[in-house]
Amino acid sequence: MNDPAVFENPCTICRKREATQLCDYIIEYHPVIFFRDYKRFIEQKAYQHETCDLPLCKECARKAQPGYDFCPHHYALYKQIELPGKLKRAQRVSKAKLIGVYEDD
């Protein structure tokens, strides 16, 4: 017999289980670029951002990092962002050179 909770809050991917989490992938940033006064500047919170928030069950959610769950679509994008090993090494070498330049100043 079907669990009634599935019909109230179904997983968007499989539609077989109840959604217990939301996709945490950031899809848009909303930074404030102008403040009317200094008080509002001080009271502002960190950057405001919008996440995907697609309802997911535990089986369909993909763990990107501890505490972050992505839908399968955004997890594939997340994996494409990572540099391959050879490029990561080149990136580290480049950053080390930059740090050395700044430390000499």
C-alpha positions as CSV (number, residue, x, y, z in Angstrom):
1,M,0.0,0.0,0.0
2,N,1.2,3.5,-0.8
3,D,2.3,5.9,1.9
4,P,0.0,8.9,1.9
5,A,3.0,11.2,2.6
6,V,4.3,10.4,-0.9
7,F,1.2,12.1,-2.5
8,E,1.5,15.2,-0.3
9,N,5.2,15.8,-0.9
10,P,6.6,13.5,-3.7
11,C,10.2,13.4,-4.8
12,T,10.4,15.3,-8.1
13,I,12.8,12.8,-9.6
14,C,11.4,9.4,-8.9
15,R,7.9,10.3,-7.7
16,K,7.9,7.1,-5.6
17,R,9.1,8.3,-2.2
18,E,8.5,11.2,0.0
19,A,10.7,14.2,-0.5
20,T,12.7,14.9,2.7
21,Q,15.3,17.4,1.4
22,L,15.8,20.2,-1.1
23,C,18.4,20.8,-3.8
24,D,21.0,23.2,-2.3
25,Y,22.6,24.3,-5.6
26,I,22.8,28.1,-5.8
27,I,21.1,29.2,-9.0
28,E,21.2,33.0,-8.6
29,Y,22.9,35.6,-6.4
30,H,21.2,38.8,-5.3
31,P,23.9,41.1,-3.9
32,V,22.8,44.5,-2.8
33,I,24.8,47.1,-4.7
34,F,23.5,50.3,-3.3
35,F,22.6,51.3,0.3
36,R,20.7,54.4,1.2
37,D,22.6,54.8,4.5
38,Y,25.3,53.3,6.6
39,K,22.9,51.8,9.1
40,R,21.4,49.6,6.3
41,F,24.8,48.6,5.2
42,I,25.7,47.5,8.7
43,E,22.4,45.6,9.1
44,Q,22.6,43.7,5.9
45,K,23.2,40.0,6.0
46,A,25.7,38.2,3.8
47,Y,25.0,37.8,0.1
48,Q,21.4,36.8,-0.5
49,H,21.2,33.8,-2.9
50,E,18.5,31.6,-4.4
51,T,18.8,27.8,-4.4
52,C,17.2,25.3,-6.7
53,D,15.0,23.8,-3.9
54,L,13.8,20.9,-5.9
55,P,12.1,18.4,-3.5
56,L,14.1,15.2,-3.3
57,C,14.0,11.9,-1.4
58,K,17.2,10.6,0.2
59,E,17.8,8.0,-2.6
60,C,17.6,10.6,-5.4
61,A,19.6,13.3,-3.6
62,R,23.3,13.5,-4.4
63,K,25.8,14.5,-1.7
64,A,28.2,17.1,-3.0
65,Q,29.8,18.0,0.3
66,P,28.7,17.4,3.9
67,G,25.5,19.2,4.4
68,Y,24.8,19.9,0.7
69,D,22.4,17.8,-1.3
70,F,22.0,18.4,-5.1
71,C,19.4,17.1,-7.6
72,P,20.9,14.8,-10.3
73,H,21.0,17.7,-12.8
74,H,22.9,20.1,-10.6
75,Y,25.2,17.3,-9.3
76,A,26.3,16.7,-12.9
77,L,27.1,20.4,-13.3
78,Y,28.9,20.4,-10.0
79,K,31.1,17.5,-11.2
80,Q,31.9,19.4,-14.4
81,I,33.2,22.3,-12.4
82,E,36.0,20.3,-10.8
83,L,39.3,20.5,-12.7
84,P,41.1,17.3,-13.7
85,G,44.2,16.4,-11.7
86,K,46.7,17.8,-14.3
87,L,45.0,21.1,-14.3
88,K,44.6,21.2,-10.5
89,R,48.4,20.8,-10.2
90,A,48.9,23.7,-12.6
91,Q,46.5,25.8,-10.7
92,R,48.3,25.1,-7.4
93,V,51.7,26.0,-9.0
94,S,50.3,29.2,-10.4
95,K,48.7,30.2,-7.0
96,A,52.0,29.4,-5.2
97,K,53.8,31.7,-7.6
98,L,51.3,34.5,-6.9
99,I,51.5,34.0,-3.1
100,G,55.3,34.2,-3.4
101,V,55.0,37.5,-5.4
102,Y,52.7,39.0,-2.8
103,E,54.8,37.8,0.2
104,D,57.9,39.5,-1.3
105,D,56.2,42.9,-1.4
